[in-house]
Amino acid sequence: MADSTMLDVSMHERRRARRMEDPEYRLAYERAARELAQTDAVIRDLDSLRVDLGISKAELARRASRNASSVRRLFTASQVRPEFPLIAALADALGADLRVVRRTGTRPAVRDGSAKARAAAIS
């Protein structure tokens, strides 16, 4: 790729750094990052269990009564935001339960419905 067509990553980083100075933006950004990390962790755990059990993605899709391409995409795409029923169906098809475990030493996050917080979470 020629230098003239490459993205100016430093400009993006400077913009993000400026925005992170805003406490409300930082809070929304960190919340979104935690949500993505937890989603990724659950998907990785389900995929590891699938591999350990020797089940193909297509077979898992069949057992969960789901579309094989959506299951394949879930385990191969770099960033996905699956619906919870899909995650629950895959866990069930693998003979697994999903659990919510409270983090120690942290307070529950306060949800902010402001437009600024919502915008920060998706940018």
Phi and psi restraints in degrees (range 20) as a CNS / XPLOR table:
assign (resid 1 and name C) (resid 2 and name N)
       (resid 2 and name CA) (resid 2 and name C) 1.0 -72.6 20.0 2
assign (resid 2 and name N) (resid 2 and name CA)
       (resid 2 and name C) (resid 3 and name N) 1.0 150.9 20.0 2
assign (resid 2 and name C) (resid 3 and name N)
       (resid 3 and name CA) (resid 3 and name C) 1.0 -56.4 20.0 2
assign (resid 3 and name N) (resid 3 and name CA)
       (resid 3 and name C) (resid 4 and name N) 1.0 -35.0 20.0 2
assign (resid 3 and name C) (resid 4 and name N)
       (resid 4 and name CA) (resid 4 and name C) 1.0 -67.7 20.0 2
assign (resid 4 and name N) (resid 4 and name CA)
       (resid 4 and name C) (resid 5 and name N) 1.0 -20.5 20.0 2
assign (resid 4 and name C) (resid 5 and name N)
       (resid 5 and name CA) (resid 5 and name C) 1.0 -102.7 20.0 2
assign (resid 5 and name N) (resid 5 and name CA)
       (resid 5 and name C) (resid 6 and name N) 1.0 -2.4 20.0 2
assign (resid 5 and name C) (resid 6 and name N)
       (resid 6 and name CA) (resid 6 and name C) 1.0 -76.8 20.0 2
assign (resid 6 and name N) (resid 6 and name CA)
       (resid 6 and name C) (resid 7 and name N) 1.0 147.5 20.0 2
assign (resid 6 and name C) (resid 7 and name N)
       (resid 7 and name CA) (resid 7 and name C) 1.0 -69.5 20.0 2
assign (resid 7 and name N) (resid 7 and name CA)
       (resid 7 and name C) (resid 8 and name N) 1.0 144.9 20.0 2
assign (resid 7 and name C) (resid 8 and name N)
       (resid 8 and name CA) (resid 8 and name C) 1.0 -85.7 20.0 2
assign (resid 8 and name N) (resid 8 and name CA)
       (resid 8 and name C) (resid 9 and name N) 1.0 85.3 20.0 2
assign (resid 8 and name C) (resid 9 and name N)
       (resid 9 and name CA) (resid 9 and name C) 1.0 -63.2 20.0 2
assign (resid 9 and name N) (resid 9 and name CA)
       (resid 9 and name C) (resid 10 and name N) 1.0 -35.5 20.0 2
assign (resid 9 and name C) (resid 10 and name N)
       (resid 10 and name CA) (resid 10 and name C) 1.0 -63.3 20.0 2
assign (resid 10 and name N) (resid 10 and name CA)
       (resid 10 and name C) (resid 11 and name N) 1.0 -34.6 20.0 2
assign (resid 10 and name C) (resid 11 and name N)
       (resid 11 and name CA) (resid 11 and name C) 1.0 -65.1 20.0 2
assign (resid 11 and name N) (resid 11 and name CA)
       (resid 11 and name C) (resid 12 and name N) 1.0 -42.8 20.0 2
assign (resid 11 and name C) (resid 12 and name N)
       (resid 12 and name CA) (resid 12 and name C) 1.0 -61.5 20.0 2
assign (resid 12 and name N) (resid 12 and name CA)
       (resid 12 and name C) (resid 13 and name N) 1.0 -45.4 20.0 2
assign (resid 12 and name C) (resid 13 and name N)
       (resid 13 and name CA) (resid 13 and name C) 1.0 -63.4 20.0 2
assign (resid 13 and name N) (resid 13 and name CA)
       (resid 13 and name C) (resid 14 and name N) 1.0 -39.6 20.0 2
assign (resid 13 and name C) (resid 14 and name N)
       (resid 14 and name CA) (resid 14 and name C) 1.0 -64.7 20.0 2
assign (resid 14 and name N) (resid 14 and name CA)
       (resid 14 and name C) (resid 15 and name N) 1.0 -41.8 20.0 2
assign (resid 14 and name C) (resid 15 and name N)
       (resid 15 and name CA) (resid 15 and name C) 1.0 -63.9 20.0 2
assign (resid 15 and name N) (resid 15 and name CA)
       (resid 15 and name C) (resid 16 and name N) 1.0 -45.2 20.0 2
assign (resid 15 and name C) (resid 16 and name N)
       (resid 16 and name CA) (resid 16 and name C) 1.0 -62.9 20.0 2
assign (resid 16 and name N) (resid 16 and name CA)
       (resid 16 and name C) (resid 17 and name N) 1.0 -42.0 20.0 2
assign (resid 16 and name C) (resid 17 and name N)
       (resid 17 and name CA) (resid 17 and name C) 1.0 -60.4 20.0 2
assign (resid 17 and name N) (resid 17 and name CA)
       (resid 17 and name C) (resid 18 and name N) 1.0 -41.7 20.0 2
assign (resid 17 and name C) (resid 18 and name N)
       (resid 18 and name CA) (resid 18 and name C) 1.0 -63.2 20.0 2
assign (resid 18 and name N) (resid 18 and name CA)
       (resid 18 and name C) (resid 19 and name N) 1.0 -44.2 20.0 2
assign (resid 18 and name C) (resid 19 and name N)
       (resid 19 and name CA) (resid 19 and name C) 1.0 -67.3 20.0 2
assign (resid 19 and name N) (resid 19 and name CA)
       (resid 19 and name C) (resid 20 and name N) 1.0 -33.3 20.0 2
assign (resid 19 and name C) (resid 20 and name N)
       (resid 20 and name CA) (resid 20 and name C) 1.0 -67.9 20.0 2
assign (resid 20 and name N) (resid 20 and name CA)
       (resid 20 and name C) (resid 21 and name N) 1.0 -14.8 20.0 2
assign (resid 20 and name C) (resid 21 and name N)
       (resid 21 and name CA) (resid 21 and name C) 1.0 -70.0 20.0 2
assign (resid 21 and name N) (resid 21 and name CA)
       (resid 21 and name C) (resid 22 and name N) 1.0 -22.4 20.0 2
assign (resid 21 and name C) (resid 22 and name N)
       (resid 22 and name CA) (resid 22 and name C) 1.0 -80.1 20.0 2
assign (resid 22 and name N) (resid 22 and name CA)
       (resid 22 and name C) (resid 23 and name N) 1.0 116.4 20.0 2
assign (resid 22 and name C) (resid 23 and name N)
       (resid 23 and name CA) (resid 23 and name C) 1.0 -57.6 20.0 2
assign (resid 23 and name N) (resid 23 and name CA)
       (resid 23 and name C) (resid 24 and name N) 1.0 -37.0 20.0 2
assign (resid 23 and name C) (resid 24 and name N)
       (resid 24 and name CA) (resid 24 and name C) 1.0 -67.6 20.0 2
assign (resid 24 and name N) (resid 24 and name CA)
       (resid 24 and name C) (resid 25 and name N) 1.0 -42.1 20.0 2
assign (resid 24 and name C) (resid 25 and name N)
       (resid 25 and name CA) (resid 25 and name C) 1.0 -64.6 20.0 2
assign (resid 25 and name N) (resid 25 and name CA)
       (resid 25 and name C) (resid 26 and name N) 1.0 -45.8 20.0 2
assign (resid 25 and name C) (resid 26 and name N)
       (resid 26 and name CA) (resid 26 and name C) 1.0 -58.4 20.0 2
assign (resid 26 and name N) (resid 26 and name CA)
       (resid 26 and name C) (resid 27 and name N) 1.0 -43.5 20.0 2
assign (resid 26 and name C) (resid 27 and name N)
       (resid 27 and name CA) (resid 27 and name C) 1.0 -60.8 20.0 2
assign (resid 27 and name N) (resid 27 and name CA)
       (resid 27 and name C) (resid 28 and name N) 1.0 -46.8 20.0 2
assign (resid 27 and name C) (resid 28 and name N)
       (resid 28 and name CA) (resid 28 and name C) 1.0 -65.5 20.0 2
assign (resid 28 and name N) (resid 28 and name CA)
       (resid 28 and name C) (resid 29 and name N) 1.0 -39.5 20.0 2
assign (resid 28 and name C) (resid 29 and name N)
       (resid 29 and name CA) (resid 29 and name C) 1.0 -63.8 20.0 2
assign (resid 29 and name N) (resid 29 and name CA)
       (resid 29 and name C) (resid 30 and name N) 1.0 -46.4 20.0 2
assign (resid 29 and name C) (resid 30 and name N)
       (resid 30 and name CA) (resid 30 and name C) 1.0 -65.5 20.0 2
assign (resid 30 and name N) (resid 30 and name CA)
       (resid 30 and name C) (resid 31 and name N) 1.0 -36.6 20.0 2
assign (resid 30 and name C) (resid 31 and name N)
       (resid 31 and name CA) (resid 31 and name C) 1.0 -64.5 20.0 2
assign (resid 31 and name N) (resid 31 and name CA)
       (resid 31 and name C) (resid 32 and name N) 1.0 -46.5 20.0 2
assign (resid 31 and name C) (resid 32 and name N)
       (resid 32 and name CA) (resid 32 and name C) 1.0 -62.6 20.0 2
assign (resid 32 and name N) (resid 32 and name CA)
       (resid 32 and name C) (resid 33 and name N) 1.0 -39.1 20.0 2
assign (resid 32 and name C) (resid 33 and name N)
       (resid 33 and name CA) (resid 33 and name C) 1.0 -64.3 20.0 2
assign (resid 33 and name N) (resid 33 and name CA)
       (resid 33 and name C) (resid 34 and name N) 1.0 -40.4 20.0 2
assign (resid 33 and name C) (resid 34 and name N)
       (resid 34 and name CA) (resid 34 and name C) 1.0 -64.4 20.0 2
assign (resid 34 and name N) (resid 34 and name CA)
       (resid 34 and name C) (resid 35 and name N) 1.0 -42.2 20.0 2
assign (resid 34 and name C) (resid 35 and name N)
       (resid 35 and name CA) (resid 35 and name C) 1.0 -61.5 20.0 2
assign (resid 35 and name N) (resid 35 and name CA)
       (resid 35 and name C) (resid 36 and name N) 1.0 -44.7 20.0 2
assign (resid 35 and name C) (resid 36 and name N)
       (resid 36 and name CA) (resid 36 and name C) 1.0 -64.0 20.0 2
assign (resid 36 and name N) (resid 36 and name CA)
       (resid 36 and name C) (resid 37 and name N) 1.0 -42.8 20.0 2
assign (resid 36 and name C) (resid 37 and name N)
       (resid 37 and name CA) (resid 37 and name C) 1.0 -63.7 20.0 2
assign (resid 37 and name N) (resid 37 and name CA)
       (resid 37 and name C) (resid 38 and name N) 1.0 -40.6 20.0 2
assign (resid 37 and name C) (resid 38 and name N)
       (resid 38 and name CA) (resid 38 and name C) 1.0 -68.1 20.0 2
assign (resid 38 and name N) (resid 38 and name CA)
       (resid 38 and name C) (resid 39 and name N) 1.0 -40.3 20.0 2
assign (resid 38 and name C) (resid 39 and name N)
       (resid 39 and name CA) (resid 39 and name C) 1.0 -61.4 20.0 2
assign (resid 39 and name N) (resid 39 and name CA)
       (resid 39 and name C) (resid 40 and name N) 1.0 -46.5 20.0 2
assign (resid 39 and name C) (resid 40 and name N)
       (resid 40 and name CA) (resid 40 and name C) 1.0 -60.4 20.0 2
assign (resid 40 and name N) (resid 40 and name CA)
       (resid 40 and name C) (resid 41 and name N) 1.0 -40.5 20.0 2
assign (resid 40 and name C) (resid 41 and name N)
       (resid 41 and name CA) (resid 41 and name C) 1.0 -64.1 20.0 2
assign (resid 41 and name N) (resid 41 and name CA)
       (resid 41 and name C) (resid 42 and name N) 1.0 -42.0 20.0 2
assign (resid 41 and name C) (resid 42 and name N)
       (resid 42 and name CA) (resid 42 and name C) 1.0 -64.0 20.0 2
assign (resid 42 and name N) (resid 42 and name CA)
       (resid 42 and name C) (resid 43 and name N) 1.0 -43.2 20.0 2
assign (resid 42 and name C) (resid 43 and name N)
       (resid 43 and name CA) (resid 43 and name C) 1.0 -63.6 20.0 2
assign (resid 43 and name N) (resid 43 and name CA)
       (resid 43 and name C) (resid 44 and name N) 1.0 -43.7 20.0 2
assign (resid 43 and name C) (resid 44 and name N)
       (resid 44 and name CA) (resid 44 and name C) 1.0 -61.5 20.0 2
assign (resid 44 and name N) (resid 44 and name CA)
       (resid 44 and name C) (resid 45 and name N) 1.0 -42.1 20.0 2
assign (resid 44 and name C) (resid 45 and name N)
       (resid 45 and name CA) (resid 45 and name C) 1.0 -63.8 20.0 2
assign (resid 45 and name N) (resid 45 and name CA)
       (resid 45 and name C) (resid 46 and name N) 1.0 -42.7 20.0 2
assign (resid 45 and name C) (resid 46 and name N)
       (resid 46 and name CA) (resid 46 and name C) 1.0 -64.0 20.0 2
assign (resid 46 and name N) (resid 46 and name CA)
       (resid 46 and name C) (resid 47 and name N) 1.0 -41.9 20.0 2
assign (resid 46 and name C) (resid 47 and name N)
       (resid 47 and name CA) (resid 47 and name C) 1.0 -66.3 20.0 2
assign (resid 47 and name N) (resid 47 and name CA)
       (resid 47 and name C) (resid 48 and name N) 1.0 -40.1 20.0 2
assign (resid 47 and name C) (resid 48 and name N)
       (resid 48 and name CA) (resid 48 and name C) 1.0 -62.5 20.0 2
assign (resid 48 and name N) (resid 48 and name CA)
       (resid 48 and name C) (resid 49 and name N) 1.0 -42.4 20.0 2
assign (resid 48 and name C) (resid 49 and name N)
       (resid 49 and name CA) (resid 49 and name C) 1.0 -64.1 20.0 2
assign (resid 49 and name N) (resid 49 and name CA)
       (resid 49 and name C) (resid 50 and name N) 1.0 -42.0 20.0 2
assign (resid 49 and name C) (resid 50 and name N)
       (resid 50 and name CA) (resid 50 and name C) 1.0 -57.3 20.0 2
assign (resid 50 and name N) (resid 50 and name CA)
       (resid 50 and name C) (resid 51 and name N) 1.0 -46.9 20.0 2
assign (resid 50 and name C) (resid 51 and name N)
       (resid 51 and name CA) (resid 51 and name C) 1.0 -64.3 20.0 2
assign (resid 51 and name N) (resid 51 and name CA)
       (resid 51 and name C) (resid 52 and name N) 1.0 -45.7 20.0 2
assign (resid 51 and name C) (resid 52 and name N)
       (resid 52 and name CA) (resid 52 and name C) 1.0 -58.7 20.0 2
assign (resid 52 and name N) (resid 52 and name CA)
       (resid 52 and name C) (resid 53 and name N) 1.0 -34.5 20.0 2
assign (resid 52 and name C) (resid 53 and name N)
       (resid 53 and name CA) (resid 53 and name C) 1.0 -84.0 20.0 2
assign (resid 53 and name N) (resid 53 and name CA)
       (resid 53 and name C) (resid 54 and name N) 1.0 -6.8 20.0 2
assign (resid 53 and name C) (resid 54 and name N)
       (resid 54 and name CA) (resid 54 and name C) 1.0 71.9 20.0 2
assign (resid 54 and name N) (resid 54 and name CA)
       (resid 54 and name C) (resid 55 and name N) 1.0 32.0 20.0 2
assign (resid 54 and name C) (resid 55 and name N)
       (resid 55 and name CA) (resid 55 and name C) 1.0 -104.0 20.0 2
assign (resid 55 and name N) (resid 55 and name CA)
       (resid 55 and name C) (resid 56 and name N) 1.0 130.1 20.0 2
assign (resid 55 and name C) (resid 56 and name N)
       (resid 56 and name CA) (resid 56 and name C) 1.0 -73.4 20.0 2
assign (resid 56 and name N) (resid 56 and name CA)
       (resid 56 and name C) (resid 57 and name N) 1.0 162.7 20.0 2
assign (resid 56 and name C) (resid 57 and name N)
       (resid 57 and name CA) (resid 57 and name C) 1.0 -62.1 20.0 2
assign (resid 57 and name N) (resid 57 and name CA)
       (resid 57 and name C) (resid 58 and name N) 1.0 -40.6 20.0 2
assign (resid 57 and name C) (resid 58 and name N)
       (resid 58 and name CA) (resid 58 and name C) 1.0 -63.8 20.0 2
assign (resid 58 and name N) (resid 58 and name CA)
       (resid 58 and name C) (resid 59 and name N) 1.0 -41.9 20.0 2
assign (resid 58 and name C) (resid 59 and name N)
       (resid 59 and name CA) (resid 59 and name C) 1.0 -65.7 20.0 2
assign (resid 59 and name N) (resid 59 and name CA)
       (resid 59 and name C) (resid 60 and name N) 1.0 -41.3 20.0 2
assign (resid 59 and name C) (resid 60 and name N)
       (resid 60 and name CA) (resid 60 and name C) 1.0 -61.1 20.0 2
assign (resid 60 and name N) (resid 60 and name CA)
       (resid 60 and name C) (resid 61 and name N) 1.0 -43.6 20.0 2
assign (resid 60 and name C) (resid 61 and name N)
       (resid 61 and name CA) (resid 61 and name C) 1.0 -59.3 20.0 2
assign (resid 61 and name N) (resid 61 and name CA)
       (resid 61 and name C) (resid 62 and name N) 1.0 -44.6 20.0 2
assign (resid 61 and name C) (resid 62 and name N)
       (resid 62 and name CA) (resid 62 and name C) 1.0 -60.9 20.0 2
assign (resid 62 and name N) (resid 62 and name CA)
       (resid 62 and name C) (resid 63 and name N) 1.0 -46.3 20.0 2
assign (resid 62 and name C) (resid 63 and name N)
       (resid 63 and name CA) (resid 63 and name C) 1.0 -64.0 20.0 2
assign (resid 63 and name N) (resid 63 and name CA)
       (resid 63 and name C) (resid 64 and name N) 1.0 -30.7 20.0 2
assign (resid 63 and name C) (resid 64 and name N)
       (resid 64 and name CA) (resid 64 and name C) 1.0 -93.6 20.0 2
assign (resid 64 and name N) (resid 64 and name CA)
       (resid 64 and name C) (resid 65 and name N) 1.0 3.1 20.0 2
assign (resid 64 and name C) (resid 65 and name N)
       (resid 65 and name CA) (resid 65 and name C) 1.0 54.2 20.0 2
assign (resid 65 and name N) (resid 65 and name CA)
       (resid 65 and name C) (resid 66 and name N) 1.0 47.4 20.0 2
assign (resid 65 and name C) (resid 66 and name N)
       (resid 66 and name CA) (resid 66 and name C) 1.0 -124.9 20.0 2
assign (resid 66 and name N) (resid 66 and name CA)
       (resid 66 and name C) (resid 67 and name N) 1.0 164.2 20.0 2
assign (resid 66 and name C) (resid 67 and name N)
       (resid 67 and name CA) (resid 67 and name C) 1.0 -69.6 20.0 2
assign (resid 67 and name N) (resid 67 and name CA)
       (resid 67 and name C) (resid 68 and name N) 1.0 129.0 20.0 2
assign (resid 67 and name C) (resid 68 and name N)
       (resid 68 and name CA) (resid 68 and name C) 1.0 -61.1 20.0 2
assign (resid 68 and name N) (resid 68 and name CA)
       (resid 68 and name C) (resid 69 and name N) 1.0 -37.2 20.0 2
assign (resid 68 and name C) (resid 69 and name N)
       (resid 69 and name CA) (resid 69 and name C) 1.0 -67.7 20.0 2
assign (resid 69 and name N) (resid 69 and name CA)
       (resid 69 and name C) (resid 70 and name N) 1.0 -34.0 20.0 2
assign (resid 69 and name C) (resid 70 and name N)
       (resid 70 and name CA) (resid 70 and name C) 1.0 -70.3 20.0 2
assign (resid 70 and name N) (resid 70 and name CA)
       (resid 70 and name C) (resid 71 and name N) 1.0 -35.1 20.0 2
assign (resid 70 and name C) (resid 71 and name N)
       (resid 71 and name CA) (resid 71 and name C) 1.0 -69.5 20.0 2
assign (resid 71 and name N) (resid 71 and name CA)
       (resid 71 and name C) (resid 72 and name N) 1.0 -43.7 20.0 2
assign (resid 71 and name C) (resid 72 and name N)
       (resid 72 and name CA) (resid 72 and name C) 1.0 -60.1 20.0 2
assign (resid 72 and name N) (resid 72 and name CA)
       (resid 72 and name C) (resid 73 and name N) 1.0 -44.8 20.0 2
assign (resid 72 and name C) (resid 73 and name N)
       (resid 73 and name CA) (resid 73 and name C) 1.0 -62.7 20.0 2
assign (resid 73 and name N) (resid 73 and name CA)
       (resid 73 and name C) (resid 74 and name N) 1.0 -39.8 20.0 2
assign (resid 73 and name C) (resid 74 and name N)
       (resid 74 and name CA) (resid 74 and name C) 1.0 -56.9 20.0 2
assign (resid 74 and name N) (resid 74 and name CA)
       (resid 74 and name C) (resid 75 and name N) 1.0 -42.7 20.0 2
assign (resid 74 and name C) (resid 75 and name N)
       (resid 75 and name CA) (resid 75 and name C) 1.0 -87.6 20.0 2
assign (resid 75 and name N) (resid 75 and name CA)
       (resid 75 and name C) (resid 76 and name N) 1.0 -9.6 20.0 2
assign (resid 75 and name C) (resid 76 and name N)
       (resid 76 and name CA) (resid 76 and name C) 1.0 -116.2 20.0 2
assign (resid 76 and name N) (resid 76 and name CA)
       (resid 76 and name C) (resid 77 and name N) 1.0 -22.3 20.0 2
assign (resid 76 and name C) (resid 77 and name N)
       (resid 77 and name CA) (resid 77 and name C) 1.0 -70.8 20.0 2
assign (resid 77 and name N) (resid 77 and name CA)
       (resid 77 and name C) (resid 78 and name N) 1.0 150.1 20.0 2
assign (resid 77 and name C) (resid 78 and name N)
       (resid 78 and name CA) (resid 78 and name C) 1.0 -74.3 20.0 2
assign (resid 78 and name N) (resid 78 and name CA)
       (resid 78 and name C) (resid 79 and name N) 1.0 -37.1 20.0 2
assign (resid 78 and name C) (resid 79 and name N)
       (resid 79 and name CA) (resid 79 and name C) 1.0 -137.5 20.0 2
assign (resid 79 and name N) (resid 79 and name CA)
       (resid 79 and name C) (resid 80 and name N) 1.0 118.1 20.0 2
assign (resid 79 and name C) (resid 80 and name N)
       (resid 80 and name CA) (resid 80 and name C) 1.0 -129.2 20.0 2
assign (resid 80 and name N) (resid 80 and name CA)
       (resid 80 and name C) (resid 81 and name N) 1.0 153.5 20.0 2
assign (resid 80 and name C) (resid 81 and name N)
       (resid 81 and name CA) (resid 81 and name C) 1.0 -127.3 20.0 2
assign (resid 81 and name N) (resid 81 and name CA)
       (resid 81 and name C) (resid 82 and name N) 1.0 74.7 20.0 2
assign (resid 81 and name C) (resid 82 and name N)
       (resid 82 and name CA) (resid 82 and name C) 1.0 -69.5 20.0 2
assign (resid 82 and name N) (resid 82 and name CA)
       (resid 82 and name C) (resid 83 and name N) 1.0 154.8 20.0 2
assign (resid 82 and name C) (resid 83 and name N)
       (resid 83 and name CA) (resid 83 and name C) 1.0 -75.3 20.0 2
assign (resid 83 and name N) (resid 83 and name CA)
       (resid 83 and name C) (resid 84 and name N) 1.0 146.8 20.0 2
assign (resid 83 and name C) (resid 84 and name N)
       (resid 84 and name CA) (resid 84 and name C) 1.0 -59.5 20.0 2
assign (resid 84 and name N) (resid 84 and name CA)
       (resid 84 and name C) (resid 85 and name N) 1.0 -40.0 20.0 2
assign (resid 84 and name C) (resid 85 and name N)
       (resid 85 and name CA) (resid 85 and name C) 1.0 -57.7 20.0 2
assign (resid 85 and name N) (resid 85 and name CA)
       (resid 85 and name C) (resid 86 and name N) 1.0 -33.9 20.0 2
assign (resid 85 and name C) (resid 86 and name N)
       (resid 86 and name CA) (resid 86 and name C) 1.0 -65.5 20.0 2
assign (resid 86 and name N) (resid 86 and name CA)
       (resid 86 and name C) (resid 87 and name N) 1.0 -46.0 20.0 2
assign (resid 86 and name C) (resid 87 and name N)
       (resid 87 and name CA) (resid 87 and name C) 1.0 -60.1 20.0 2
assign (resid 87 and name N) (resid 87 and name CA)
       (resid 87 and name C) (resid 88 and name N) 1.0 -45.3 20.0 2
assign (resid 87 and name C) (resid 88 and name N)
       (resid 88 and name CA) (resid 88 and name C) 1.0 -64.4 20.0 2
assign (resid 88 and name N) (resid 88 and name CA)
       (resid 88 and name C) (resid 89 and name N) 1.0 -40.2 20.0 2
assign (resid 88 and name C) (resid 89 and name N)
       (resid 89 and name CA) (resid 89 and name C) 1.0 -65.8 20.0 2
assign (resid 89 and name N) (resid 89 and name CA)
       (resid 89 and name C) (resid 90 and name N) 1.0 -40.6 20.0 2
assign (resid 89 and name C) (resid 90 and name N)
       (resid 90 and name CA) (resid 90 and name C) 1.0 -67.3 20.0 2
assign (resid 90 and name N) (resid 90 and name CA)
       (resid 90 and name C) (resid 91 and name N) 1.0 -42.5 20.0 2
assign (resid 90 and name C) (resid 91 and name N)
       (resid 91 and name CA) (resid 91 and name C) 1.0 -60.1 20.0 2
assign (resid 91 and name N) (resid 91 and name CA)
       (resid 91 and name C) (resid 92 and name N) 1.0 -44.0 20.0 2
assign (resid 91 and name C) (resid 92 and name N)
       (resid 92 and name CA) (resid 92 and name C) 1.0 -62.1 20.0 2
assign (resid 92 and name N) (resid 92 and name CA)
       (resid 92 and name C) (resid 93 and name N) 1.0 -43.1 20.0 2
assign (resid 92 and name C) (resid 93 and name N)
       (resid 93 and name CA) (resid 93 and name C) 1.0 -65.2 20.0 2
assign (resid 93 and name N) (resid 93 and name CA)
       (resid 93 and name C) (resid 94 and name N) 1.0 -24.2 20.0 2
assign (resid 93 and name C) (resid 94 and name N)
       (resid 94 and name CA) (resid 94 and name C) 1.0 -91.6 20.0 2
assign (resid 94 and name N) (resid 94 and name CA)
       (resid 94 and name C) (resid 95 and name N) 1.0 0.2 20.0 2
assign (resid 94 and name C) (resid 95 and name N)
       (resid 95 and name CA) (resid 95 and name C) 1.0 72.9 20.0 2
assign (resid 95 and name N) (resid 95 and name CA)
       (resid 95 and name C) (resid 96 and name N) 1.0 31.8 20.0 2
assign (resid 95 and name C) (resid 96 and name N)
       (resid 96 and name CA) (resid 96 and name C) 1.0 -120.0 20.0 2
assign (resid 96 and name N) (resid 96 and name CA)
       (resid 96 and name C) (resid 97 and name N) 1.0 156.5 20.0 2
assign (resid 96 and name C) (resid 97 and name N)
       (resid 97 and name CA) (resid 97 and name C) 1.0 -110.8 20.0 2
assign (resid 97 and name N) (resid 97 and name CA)
       (resid 97 and name C) (resid 98 and name N) 1.0 148.2 20.0 2
assign (resid 97 and name C) (resid 98 and name N)
       (resid 98 and name CA) (resid 98 and name C) 1.0 -97.1 20.0 2
assign (resid 98 and name N) (resid 98 and name CA)
       (resid 98 and name C) (resid 99 and name N) 1.0 139.4 20.0 2
assign (resid 98 and name C) (resid 99 and name N)
       (resid 99 and name CA) (resid 99 and name C) 1.0 -130.3 20.0 2
assign (resid 99 and name N) (resid 99 and name CA)
       (resid 99 and name C) (resid 100 and name N) 1.0 148.5 20.0 2
assign (resid 99 and name C) (resid 100 and name N)
       (resid 100 and name CA) (resid 100 and name C) 1.0 -106.2 20.0 2
assign (resid 100 and name N) (resid 100 and name CA)
       (resid 100 and name C) (resid 101 and name N) 1.0 124.4 20.0 2
assign (resid 100 and name C) (resid 101 and name N)
       (resid 101 and name CA) (resid 101 and name C) 1.0 -121.6 20.0 2
assign (resid 101 and name N) (resid 101 and name CA)
       (resid 101 and name C) (resid 102 and name N) 1.0 123.5 20.0 2
assign (resid 101 and name C) (resid 102 and name N)
       (resid 102 and name CA) (resid 102 and name C) 1.0 -69.6 20.0 2
assign (resid 102 and name N) (resid 102 and name CA)
       (resid 102 and name C) (resid 103 and name N) 1.0 133.3 20.0 2
assign (resid 102 and name C) (resid 103 and name N)
       (resid 103 and name CA) (resid 103 and name C) 1.0 -69.5 20.0 2
assign (resid 103 and name N) (resid 103 and name CA)
       (resid 103 and name C) (resid 104 and name N) 1.0 140.6 20.0 2
assign (resid 103 and name C) (resid 104 and name N)
       (resid 104 and name CA) (resid 104 and name C) 1.0 -83.7 20.0 2
assign (resid 104 and name N) (resid 104 and name CA)
       (resid 104 and name C) (resid 105 and name N) 1.0 145.1 20.0 2
assign (resid 104 and name C) (resid 105 and name N)
       (resid 105 and name CA) (resid 105 and name C) 1.0 75.1 20.0 2
assign (resid 105 and name N) (resid 105 and name CA)
       (resid 105 and name C) (resid 106 and name N) 1.0 15.0 20.0 2
assign (resid 105 and name C) (resid 106 and name N)
       (resid 106 and name CA) (resid 106 and name C) 1.0 -128.3 20.0 2
assign (resid 106 and name N) (resid 106 and name CA)
       (resid 106 and name C) (resid 107 and name N) 1.0 154.8 20.0 2
assign (resid 106 and name C) (resid 107 and name N)
       (resid 107 and name CA) (resid 107 and name C) 1.0 -98.5 20.0 2
assign (resid 107 and name N) (resid 107 and name CA)
       (resid 107 and name C) (resid 108 and name N) 1.0 150.6 20.0 2
assign (resid 107 and name C) (resid 108 and name N)
       (resid 108 and name CA) (resid 108 and name C) 1.0 -59.2 20.0 2
assign (resid 108 and name N) (resid 108 and name CA)
       (resid 108 and name C) (resid 109 and name N) 1.0 142.6 20.0 2
assign (resid 108 and name C) (resid 109 and name N)
       (resid 109 and name CA) (resid 109 and name C) 1.0 -70.2 20.0 2
assign (resid 109 and name N) (resid 109 and name CA)
       (resid 109 and name C) (resid 110 and name N) 1.0 142.9 20.0 2
assign (resid 109 and name C) (resid 110 and name N)
       (resid 110 and name CA) (resid 110 and name C) 1.0 -92.0 20.0 2
assign (resid 110 and name N) (resid 110 and name CA)
       (resid 110 and name C) (resid 111 and name N) 1.0 121.8 20.0 2
assign (resid 110 and name C) (resid 111 and name N)
       (resid 111 and name CA) (resid 111 and name C) 1.0 -80.3 20.0 2
assign (resid 111 and name N) (resid 111 and name CA)
       (resid 111 and name C) (resid 112 and name N) 1.0 132.3 20.0 2
assign (resid 111 and name C) (resid 112 and name N)
       (resid 112 and name CA) (resid 112 and name C) 1.0 -113.4 20.0 2
assign (resid 112 and name N) (resid 112 and name CA)
       (resid 112 and name C) (resid 113 and name N) 1.0 122.3 20.0 2
assign (resid 112 and name C) (resid 113 and name N)
       (resid 113 and name CA) (resid 113 and name C) 1.0 -89.1 20.0 2
assign (resid 113 and name N) (resid 113 and name CA)
       (resid 113 and name C) (resid 114 and name N) 1.0 9.2 20.0 2
assign (resid 113 and name C) (resid 114 and name N)
       (resid 114 and name CA) (resid 114 and name C) 1.0 -67.6 20.0 2
assign (resid 114 and name N) (resid 114 and name CA)
       (resid 114 and name C) (resid 115 and name N) 1.0 152.3 20.0 2
assign (resid 114 and name C) (resid 115 and name N)
       (resid 115 and name CA) (resid 115 and name C) 1.0 -61.3 20.0 2
assign (resid 115 and name N) (resid 115 and name CA)
       (resid 115 and name C) (resid 116 and name N) 1.0 -36.4 20.0 2
assign (resid 115 and name C) (resid 116 and name N)
       (resid 116 and name CA) (resid 116 and name C) 1.0 -63.7 20.0 2
assign (resid 116 and name N) (resid 116 and name CA)
       (resid 116 and name C) (resid 117 and name N) 1.0 -42.8 20.0 2
assign (resid 116 and name C) (resid 117 and name N)
       (resid 117 and name CA) (resid 117 and name C) 1.0 -67.3 20.0 2
assign (resid 117 and name N) (resid 117 and name CA)
       (resid 117 and name C) (resid 118 and name N) 1.0 -41.0 20.0 2
assign (resid 117 and name C) (resid 118 and name N)
       (resid 118 and name CA) (resid 118 and name C) 1.0 -64.9 20.0 2
assign (resid 118 and name N) (resid 118 and name CA)
       (resid 118 and name C) (resid 119 and name N) 1.0 -40.7 20.0 2
assign (resid 118 and name C) (resid 119 and name N)
       (resid 119 and name CA) (resid 119 and name C) 1.0 -65.5 20.0 2
assign (resid 119 and name N) (resid 119 and name CA)
       (resid 119 and name C) (resid 120 and name N) 1.0 -39.1 20.0 2
assign (resid 119 and name C) (resid 120 and name N)
       (resid 120 and name CA) (resid 120 and name C) 1.0 -66.3 20.0 2
assign (resid 120 and name N) (resid 120 and name CA)
       (resid 120 and name C) (resid 121 and name N) 1.0 -34.1 20.0 2
assign (resid 120 and name C) (resid 121 and name N)
       (resid 121 and name CA) (resid 121 and name C) 1.0 -68.8 20.0 2
assign (resid 121 and name N) (resid 121 and name CA)
       (resid 121 and name C) (resid 122 and name N) 1.0 -23.5 20.0 2
assign (resid 121 and name C) (resid 122 and name N)
       (resid 122 and name CA) (resid 122 and name C) 1.0 -106.3 20.0 2
assign (resid 122 and name N) (resid 122 and name CA)
       (resid 122 and name C) (resid 123 and name N) 1.0 -3.5 20.0 2
